[in-house]
Amino acid sequence: MRRQLNIMDTPTSVDCGREVRFRRSFRTLMECMVPACCAFQQSETLFDDSCSTVTGTFFGYRKGRVSFCIQQDTKTSPILLLEFAVVTSYLAREMQHGLLRIALECSGRRGCGSLYKVPVWSMYCNGRKVGFAVRREMSENDASALNLMHSISVGAGVLPKSGEDFNGDDLLYLRASFDRVIGSPDSESFHMINPVGSSGQELSVFLVRS
């Protein structure tokens, strides 16, 4: 139920110092009350051609399906959020071999519309068809997970369990910077940038419309 705010439209004397402290306290309170999905800066526009490096994150419950999101940085809403047909543990096993290439293919009129708006993709993992990938909007659980990672620019691990969202299962994640390569209006790819000093993990995601 919404509460109606009483707005004063007549002049009044105000203690400036007290007013500033009140505003700060009120802002802090509102930040705690706003749903987690509102903590991100909303991305109303798509990438432009000048955006060559992005943040990519794989995350999901160990026994559940893995999601993949692309953000301009860790503080913005995902511009692309996909749910893969494979479970997180399967993808983690594939990564152990040092080479992971995920190809997402769709059919449609070439050059028509953004690849980020395609609702369903056929998914291939290292050349094997493994089902489909589905584009979806960010949920509150997604936002909670991404908020836990907001200070992580590069890394992999297990997120701490919090409340009932995790259902007793581990939530795994892998986050890295990706080179974004635009082949044409119908093809785009993202290639993980290995941190300095790390082993040569090769991980790429391809979007192709045929």
C-alpha positions as CSV (number, residue, x, y, z in Angstrom):
1,M,0.0,0.0,0.0
2,R,1.4,3.4,-1.0
3,R,1.7,6.1,1.5
4,Q,0.8,9.7,0.5
5,L,3.5,12.2,1.1
6,N,2.5,15.6,2.5
7,I,4.3,18.3,0.5
8,M,4.8,21.8,2.0
9,D,4.4,24.7,-0.5
10,T,4.9,27.6,2.0
11,P,8.2,29.1,3.1
12,T,9.7,27.9,6.3
13,S,12.9,28.4,8.3
14,V,15.3,25.4,8.1
15,D,18.5,24.5,10.0
16,C,20.8,23.8,7.0
17,G,23.1,21.4,8.9
18,R,20.2,19.4,10.3
19,E,18.6,19.4,6.8
20,V,21.7,17.9,5.2
21,R,22.0,15.2,7.9
22,F,18.3,14.3,7.4
23,R,18.8,14.1,3.6
24,R,21.8,11.8,4.0
25,S,19.9,9.6,6.5
26,F,16.8,9.5,4.2
27,R,18.9,8.6,1.2
28,T,20.6,5.7,3.1
29,L,17.2,4.4,4.3
30,M,15.8,4.5,0.7
31,E,18.9,2.6,-0.6
32,C,18.1,-0.2,1.9
33,M,14.4,-0.2,1.0
34,V,14.7,-0.2,-2.8
35,P,14.7,-3.7,-4.4
36,A,18.0,-5.1,-5.3
37,C,17.3,-5.0,-9.1
38,C,17.1,-1.2,-8.8
39,A,20.7,-0.9,-7.5
40,F,22.0,-1.1,-11.1
41,Q,22.2,1.8,-13.4
42,Q,19.6,1.0,-16.1
43,S,21.0,0.5,-19.5
44,E,18.4,1.8,-22.0
45,T,20.7,1.8,-25.0
46,L,22.7,-1.0,-26.6
47,F,26.4,-1.1,-27.0
48,D,27.8,1.2,-29.7
49,D,30.7,0.3,-32.0
50,S,33.2,2.1,-29.8
51,C,32.6,-0.3,-26.9
52,S,35.3,-2.9,-27.4
53,T,35.8,-4.3,-23.8
54,V,32.9,-5.5,-21.7
55,T,32.3,-7.4,-18.5
56,G,31.1,-11.0,-18.9
57,T,29.8,-13.2,-16.0
58,F,28.8,-16.8,-15.9
59,F,26.8,-17.7,-12.8
60,G,24.4,-20.3,-11.5
61,Y,23.6,-22.9,-8.9
62,R,25.9,-26.0,-9.1
63,K,22.9,-28.2,-9.9
64,G,21.0,-25.6,-11.9
65,R,21.2,-24.0,-15.3
66,V,24.0,-21.5,-15.9
67,S,23.3,-17.9,-16.9
68,F,25.6,-15.6,-18.9
69,C,25.4,-11.8,-18.8
70,I,27.2,-9.0,-20.6
71,Q,27.5,-5.6,-18.9
72,Q,29.3,-2.4,-19.9
73,D,30.8,-2.6,-16.4
74,T,30.0,-4.2,-13.0
75,K,27.6,-1.4,-12.0
76,T,25.3,-1.4,-15.0
77,S,22.3,-3.6,-15.7
78,P,23.0,-6.5,-18.1
79,I,22.6,-5.5,-21.7
80,L,22.4,-9.2,-22.6
81,L,21.3,-11.9,-20.1
82,L,21.0,-15.5,-21.4
83,E,20.0,-18.7,-19.6
84,F,21.8,-21.8,-21.0
85,A,20.3,-25.3,-21.3
86,V,23.3,-26.8,-19.6
87,V,23.9,-27.0,-15.8
88,T,26.7,-25.0,-14.2
89,S,28.7,-28.1,-13.2
90,Y,28.7,-29.3,-16.8
91,L,30.2,-25.9,-18.0
92,A,32.7,-26.0,-15.2
93,R,33.9,-29.4,-16.3
94,E,34.3,-28.2,-19.9
95,M,36.3,-25.2,-18.7
96,Q,38.8,-27.6,-17.1
97,H,40.1,-28.6,-20.5
98,G,41.3,-25.0,-21.1
99,L,39.2,-24.5,-24.2
100,L,35.6,-23.5,-24.2
101,R,33.8,-22.2,-27.3
102,I,30.1,-21.5,-27.0
103,A,28.4,-20.8,-30.4
104,L,24.8,-19.4,-30.3
105,E,23.0,-19.6,-33.6
106,C,19.6,-18.3,-34.7
107,S,17.7,-18.0,-38.0
108,G,16.1,-14.9,-39.2
109,R,16.2,-12.1,-41.7
110,R,19.8,-11.0,-41.9
111,G,20.7,-7.5,-40.8
112,C,17.3,-7.1,-39.2
113,G,17.3,-6.0,-35.6
114,S,19.8,-6.3,-32.8
115,L,21.3,-9.7,-31.9
116,Y,20.7,-8.8,-28.2
117,K,16.9,-8.9,-28.8
118,V,16.9,-12.5,-30.2
119,P,14.7,-14.6,-27.8
120,V,16.0,-18.1,-28.4
121,W,19.3,-19.5,-29.7
122,S,20.6,-22.9,-30.7
123,M,23.5,-23.6,-28.4
124,Y,26.7,-25.5,-29.3
125,C,29.5,-26.2,-26.8
126,N,32.9,-27.0,-28.3
127,G,31.1,-28.2,-31.5
128,R,28.4,-30.3,-29.7
129,K,24.8,-29.2,-29.7
130,V,23.6,-29.0,-26.1
131,G,20.1,-27.5,-26.4
132,F,19.1,-23.9,-26.4
133,A,19.9,-20.5,-24.8
134,V,17.0,-18.2,-23.9
135,R,17.1,-14.5,-23.5
136,R,15.4,-13.2,-20.3
137,E,15.0,-10.2,-18.2
138,M,16.9,-9.8,-14.9
139,S,15.1,-11.2,-11.9
140,E,15.5,-10.2,-8.3
141,N,17.6,-13.3,-7.7
142,D,19.8,-12.3,-10.6
143,A,20.2,-8.8,-9.2
144,S,21.0,-10.2,-5.8
145,A,23.8,-12.4,-7.2
146,L,25.2,-9.6,-9.3
147,N,25.1,-7.2,-6.4
148,L,27.2,-9.6,-4.4
149,M,29.8,-9.5,-7.2
150,H,29.6,-5.7,-7.8
151,S,33.1,-5.2,-6.4
152,I,34.6,-8.1,-8.3
153,S,36.0,-7.2,-11.7
154,V,37.8,-10.5,-12.4
155,G,37.5,-13.8,-10.6
156,A,35.8,-17.1,-10.0
157,G,34.5,-18.9,-7.0
158,V,31.4,-19.6,-4.8
159,L,29.1,-16.8,-3.6
160,P,28.2,-16.8,0.1
161,K,24.8,-18.3,0.9
162,S,22.2,-15.8,1.9
163,G,18.6,-16.5,3.1
164,E,16.4,-18.9,1.1
165,D,17.5,-17.7,-2.4
166,F,20.2,-20.3,-2.5
167,N,18.1,-23.3,-1.5
168,G,21.1,-25.0,0.1
169,D,23.0,-25.2,-3.2
170,D,26.2,-23.4,-4.1
171,L,26.1,-20.5,-6.4
172,L,29.2,-20.5,-8.7
173,Y,30.5,-17.6,-10.8
174,L,33.2,-16.7,-13.2
175,R,33.7,-13.0,-14.1
176,A,36.2,-11.6,-16.6
177,S,36.8,-8.8,-19.1
178,F,36.0,-9.8,-22.7
179,D,37.1,-8.4,-26.0
180,R,34.0,-7.6,-28.1
181,V,34.4,-8.2,-31.8
182,I,31.8,-7.1,-34.3
183,G,32.0,-9.2,-37.5
184,S,28.8,-7.8,-39.1
185,P,25.2,-6.9,-38.1
186,D,24.6,-10.7,-38.0
187,S,27.7,-11.8,-36.1
188,E,29.4,-10.8,-32.9
189,S,31.8,-12.5,-30.4
190,F,33.2,-12.1,-27.0
191,H,36.7,-13.4,-26.1
192,M,37.8,-13.7,-22.5
193,I,40.9,-11.7,-21.5
194,N,43.1,-13.7,-19.3
195,P,44.4,-11.8,-16.2
196,V,48.2,-11.2,-16.2
197,G,50.0,-14.2,-14.8
198,S,47.2,-16.6,-15.2
199,S,47.1,-19.8,-17.3
200,G,45.9,-19.6,-20.9
201,Q,42.2,-20.3,-20.5
202,E,40.6,-19.8,-23.9
203,L,36.9,-19.0,-23.6
204,S,34.8,-17.4,-26.3
205,V,31.1,-16.8,-27.0
206,F,29.8,-16.4,-30.6
207,L,26.5,-14.9,-31.7
208,V,25.6,-15.8,-35.3
209,R,22.4,-15.1,-37.2
210,S,22.0,-17.1,-40.4
